[in-house]
């Protein structure tokens, strides 16, 4: 595997998870459109997905460096 190889799918999942977490925090102060409010119902999954993907990415990075 290449040393600087990134898995784009993991970056996409992380990005979506970040957006979900930001939306859930935004609902505390702002009134959002109905479709965004539906998205915020799944906010807890955004945080869990971000942590899971970040941990997996760190493991891949560690393996590439040989540590």
N, C-alpha and C positions, 0 to 999 in steps of 0.2 A: 504494500500500500504506500502511496506517496506521502511524504512527510507533511506537506501543507494541504492535503486533500480535505475538503469540507463536504459534509453531507447536506445538500441543499434542502432535502425533505425535513431534516431536523430543524434547520433554521426557519423554515416555513411554519412548522408546528409551534416553535418557540414564539415566533412573531404573532401568530393567532392567539396564543395563550396570553401574551402581553396585552393585546388589544382587549381581550375579554376581561382581564383583571382591571385595566384602566376604566372600562365601561362600568364595571360593578362599583368602583370607587366614585365614579362620576355621578351615579344615581343618588348618592347621598346628598348632593348639592343641586343637581340640575334635573329638570324634567326632560327625559329623552323621548324620542319617537318610540312608538309601540314595538317595532321590530328590535330596537336596541334594548328595550326593557325585557323582552323575551330572552335576548342573548345574555343579559345580566343574571338571569335565573341560574345559569350554568357557570357563574363566576368561580365557584369553588373548584370546578374542574380545570379552569384556566391556571390556577395556582399549582395544582397537583401536576398538571401536564408540563408546566414550565420546569418544575423541580425534577420531574422524572427525566425529561429530555436533557436538561442541563447535566444531571448526573451521568447519563449515558454518554453525552458528549465529552465530559471530563475523563471517563473511562477510556474512550477511544483515543483521546489526546494522549493520555498516559501510556497506552499501548504503543502508539506511534513513536513516542520518545524513548521507548524501551525501559521504562522505569517500573 
